[in-house]
Amino acid sequence: MKRVPPSVQLKAEIDSTLQGGEATVESAEPPMVGFVGRLARYMLQVAIEAEATAFLGREHYRRGARQRVGWRNGYEPKHVQTEAGLLELAVPQLRGTEEPFQPRVAERLQTRTADLESLVRGMYVRGLSTQDVSALFTETFGGSRLSKSTVSRVTQQLNQDFDTWRRRDLSELPIVYLFLDGQYHAARQGTNEKEGVLSAYALLEDGRPVLLHLDLGPRESYDAWLSFLQDLVARGLRDPLLVVMDGAPGLVKAVKRVWPRAYRQRCLAHKMRNIIAKLPRLMQAKMKDLVTQVFQAPSYAAALKRGRDLIAKFKDRYPAAMECLERDLEECVIYLRFPEVHHRRIRTTNRLERLNGESRRRTKVIPRFPTERSCLTLLYASLMAASKLWRGIPMTAATLRHLAQLRAEITPMTKEEAVA
């Protein structure tokens, strides 16, 4: 039986998380998880295995002419002490060679314990080019430069992992709730303009959260959002039951185009800010309480009645604020038709916004990214690390029946609409 390399095992763990294979992560590993933990461990494991391949001159289980005598004989664990705790690597044991195999990465890490985070961050910030990564290893670990072939294997693997994630099949994800949000990052060198980053995550029928997609595009742009959503559909994403989003016109229009029959929930945090901004300062606190009573009514019907009564009472005094509320009233309170146990999680995009805020915190020290790719790759790693802290939502037989009934009430598309 062929032995699976440790890097492949680590990649399987990461892939499981990317596919929603775990709602939470319980691990005995130190806090250096996610971006500067699992990804760092995986990256360095790939580097060590690539060094072993270069040393022997052949891949695992590859027969034929040999550049050097010797063979692989399992792995030996090597624990590297870092500021964040122990990082475990598996060093290939090579037998029958004329000289011992000593991976340069492990050697340098033994003597430079404070540089791992700098190394990992730097690899992403520099855009993962072979030349820059090789130089960065040299800067970080001293005069011993990794071979070009070793660096090429590492960078190629990292790029492939990100590309695989962006193109992975989504058809097996039983999606219920879809959350969409956009943020801005300084993504390009040579310009002061910030680039929009669009993101999507979902809650599945079994309650698991899963990060779905990440791409560049202006958050107000209909075309950008339409392309983003169509990419999800092209990869097999099933129709969501409820889409939670802010009120950006381009986003709303794109969602209506792609999923015209899905329920739409307006983010209440965004809507409240928009309403309050249209009021005199002295009226803001009082109106916030009144609108909260609308948004948190005991039922959908009660919320509509409270909202319409509030609008009728104040529309002459505060027409702009009341028009803002009236325009999206039904979409602000549609969440009340869904299982009560889900209400707190589906009435805002706060969780995705906090996730995006975490990625901004991690990347704010970088004034500009060298390339779009390096921007997305760092954001991807940061988002994945932060998303591991999410918890799922409870799904019982009763909630599933409730959701099935809501889906059954959706009017099927006509042939004309389907063609359009």
N, C-alpha and C positions, 0 to 999 in steps of 0.2 A: 504493500500500500504506500502510495506516495505521500510524503509529509508536506503539509501545507505550510508555506513560509509564514513567519509571524506577521510580516507586513500585510499579507492577504487576510489574516485573521483580524487584524486591527481595522483594515478597510471594511470588512464585513460588519464590524460593530458600528462604524461610522455610517455605512449604508443603511443599517437597520434604523438608526436614528433619523436619517434623512427621509426614510419611507414611513415614518411615524411608528416605528417598531417599539417605542417606549415612550410613555407619557411623562415619566419622571426617571431620573437616573439616581440610583442608590449605588454608591461606589466607595470602596475603601481607599481609593486614590486620594492624594492630597488635593487642596483646592485648585491646583494648577490643572484644571480640566478644560475641555472645549478647545478654544483657540490656542492656549498656551499649555495644553495638557495632552489630550488625545491626539489632536492634529500634530503637535510638536513631536510626540512619541512616534506617531506614524511616519512623519517626514524623516526623522532621524533613523528609524528602522529601515526605511527604504534606502537611505543613504548607505547604511552599513551593509545591507544585502547587495547593493549595487557595487560597493567596493569589493565584496567577496567574489561577485561575478567577474569583475574586471581582473581580479587577482588570478582566478582560475582560467579566465578566458572563455567561459561558457556559462549558459543559463542552467537552471535546475533541471536535472534528469536529461540533459542534452548530450547525446553521444557523438562520436566522430573524432576528428583530429583535435588534439589538445595543444593549447599554447603553453601549458605548464602542467607538470605532473601533480597529482593530488586529487582528493575528493572531499565532499562535504560529509560531516559526521555529526549531525545534530546541532544544537545551539546551547550556549551557556549564558545564563542570566547575568547581566551586569547592572548593578544599581549605581546610579549617578546622583550624588547629593547636590541639590540646587537650593536656592533661597526659599523656594516654595515647598520643598520636600524632596522625597526620593522619586526618581524617574527610572523605570525599569526598561532596559533594552535587552534584546536577545542577540548575542554575538555568534555568528556562524563559526563552528569548529571545523577547521580544515585539516585533514590528515594526509600524510604521504607527500607533503610539499618539501621542497628543498630549503625553504626559509619559512619562519612562522608568519602567520597572517595577523597583523595588528591594525585594525581599522582606525584611521586617523581621527574620525569623528569622536569615537569613544575615548581615545587617548587625550584629545584636547579638552573634552568635557570633564575629565577627571581633574584637571588642573585649573579650569576656568569655570567655576560653578555659578557665577552671577550673570553669564552672558546668554543663556538660552533664550530668554524672552526677547532680548535685543535681536538675536539671530532670526528668530521666527518672524517677528514683526518686520524686520528689515527685508527678509526675503519677499514678503508680500508687497511691501511699500515700493521696492525697486522693480516691481513688475515681473519678477521671476525669470529674467533673462539668464541664459547660461553664463555669460560673461560677468554680469553683476553678482550673481549668486556665488560664483567662484571667488570673485574679489571679496565678497562679504565674509565668506568662510576664512579667507586669509586675514582680513582685518580683525575678525573676532577671535580667531584661534592662533594667530601668529603667522610665522613664515611658511607653514606647511599648507600649500595650496592643494585642494582636491583636484583630481584629474578632470579634464573636460568631459570625458565619457561618464564619469560618476555624477557630475553635476547635471549633465544632460538627462540622465535617467531620472534623477530626483525631480527636476523641474518639469520634465515631460509627464511624469506620473501625477504631479500636483495639478498641472493644467488639465490633464485628462479627467481627474476626479471632479474638478469643478464643471467641466463641460458635460460630464456624465450626469451630474446632478441637475444641470439646467435642461437637459434633454430627456430625462428619465420618463418612463411611462407612468401615467397617473390613473390609468383606467381601473386599477384594482382598489382605489381609495374610495370607500363609500361615504362621500362628502355630504354633510348636512348644512353646516354653517360656513360661509366664506367671508373672510375679512380682507379688505383692501385698503391700502394706505400709501401715501407718497411722502417723501422727504427730500431735502436738498443737501448736496455735498459738493465741496470744491473738488471736482473730479478731474480737471484738466490743467496741466501746466501751461503757462503762457497766457492765461486769461483769468480775469477776476470773477467771471460768471460761474454760478453754481449749477450743477447738473441735477435734474430730478432723478430720484431712485424710487422705482415702483416695487411694492412688495405685496405678497399674498400669503395668507395662511388659512388653515381650515380646521374645523372640529368634525370628527368622523362619527359614524353611527355607533361605534363602540366607545365614544367619548375621548378618543386620543386626539391631541393636537399635532399638526404637522405643518412645517414650513413648506410652501409649494413652489414659489418662484420669486425671482429677483432680477430686475433689469433696469436699464437707464431709460429715461424719458421724462418730459415735462409733466408734472403732476396735474396741470390744468388742461393738458392736451387730449382731445378726443381721439385723435389718430394714435397717440402713444398708448393710451389705455386700451383702445380697440385691438391694437396689435398684441399687447400684453395678454389680454383675455383670450384672443383667438389662439395664441400659442398654447395656453392651458387646454383649450378645447382640442386642438390638434394633437396634443399628447394624451388625449383620452379622458380628461377630467369630466366627471359626470355633472349633470345640472345640479347646482346647489339649491337647497330649499329656501334659504334666507341669505341674502348678501348684505353685509354690514359695511357701511362706508360713510365718508363725509359728504358734503354737498357740492363738491367741485363739479361744475356743469359737464365738463368733458368726461369725467368718470361716470356720472349718472347716465349720460347719454349712451356711453359704451356698454354699460351693464344692461340697459334696456334693449340695446341692439343684440347682444349676445345671449342674454337670458331673459327674454321679455315676460316669461311667466313666473319667474322667481319672485318671492316676497323680497321687499327691500326695506331695510332698517337704516334710518338716518342716525348717525352717531350723535347721541344726546349731548355729549360734552361739547362738540363743535356747534350744534344748534343752539345750545344755551348761550355760549359765548357770542354767537352772532346776534341773538335777540337782545342780550344785555348791552351790547355795543351800540345799539340804536336807541338807547334810553338816556334821559338825564341822569347824572350821577346819583342824585338823591332818591331816585326811583328804582335804582338797579337792584338793591337788596330785597325790597318788597316784591318786585316782579319776579325775581329769581325764585322766591318761595312759592309764589302763585303758579309759576310754570312748572316747578318741581311737583306740585300737587297734581298737575295735569299728567306729567310724564310717569308718575308713580301711582296712578289710579289703580283701584283693585281689579279693573277689567278693561278690555279694549273699548267696549261701548261706553263705560263710565269716563274713560279718558277722552273720547271724542266729545262727549257732552260737556265735560269740564272745559276742554279747550275752546269749543265754540262759544260757551258762555263767557269765557275770559276775553275772547276776541271781540265779542259784541259789546262788552263793557268798556274796553279800552281802545277800540279802533279809532275813535275820533280824537282822543288825546295823544295816542302814540301810534299813528298809522304805520310807520315803517316797521316797528317792532312786531306789531300784530300781523302785518302782511307777511313778515318772515315766518312767524309761527303758523299762520294759516296755510301758507304755500306747501308745507310738508307735514301737516299735522298727522295725517294717517300713517305716513312712513315713520314718524317719530314714535308712534305708540303701537306699531304692528307687533312688536316683540311681546306684547301682553297676550297675544293669541297663542303663544308658544308655551311649553312647559315652564311652570313657575320656577322650578329648580334651576333653569338655565337663564333666567332673566338678567341677573347681574353680569353675566358673561357676554350676552348678545345685544345689549343696548348701546354699547360704545365700541370704538376701536382702540380703547385705552391700552389694552395689552399689546397690540401691535405697535402703538405709538411709544410705549415704554421700551419695547424691544428696539425700535428705531432710535430712541434716545440713547440706549445703551451703545448702539453701534456708533452714534455720533461722539459719545464720550470716549470710546476707544480710538476713534480716528481723528479727533480734533487736533491732536498734536501734529498732524500731517497737513501742512498748508495746501499742498496740491499733490495729486497722484500723477505719476509719470504717464500712465495710460488708463483708458477706460477699464481695461481688464484688471489692472492692479487695484483699482477702486472697487470693482465688483467682487473680486476675490477676497479682499480684506473684509468688506461688508458681509459677504457670505459667511466667512469664518466667524465673525463677531456675532452675527444673527444666530448662527447655529449654536454657538456656545451659550448665548443668552436664552435661546428658546428651550434648552434642556431643562431649565428651571420651571417651565410651565407645568401646570397640572391639568389633567383632563377634566371632563365634566361627567356627572353621573348619568348613566343611561340604564333605565330599567325597562321591563316589559311594558309598563304603563306609559312611560315617556315615548317609547318607540311606537306604540299604538297612536298616541297623540300626534306625533310627527307624521305618521302614515296617513292619518285623517287629513291633516293640513295639505299634504302633497296630493291627496285624492281630490281636494277641492280646487286645485289649480285647473283652470280651463285649458284644454288642449289647444295647441296652435292650429289655425286653419291652414289649408294647403297653400293659400296665397302668402300667408305670413312665413311659412316654412321656406318657400321659394325665395322670398325677399331676403 
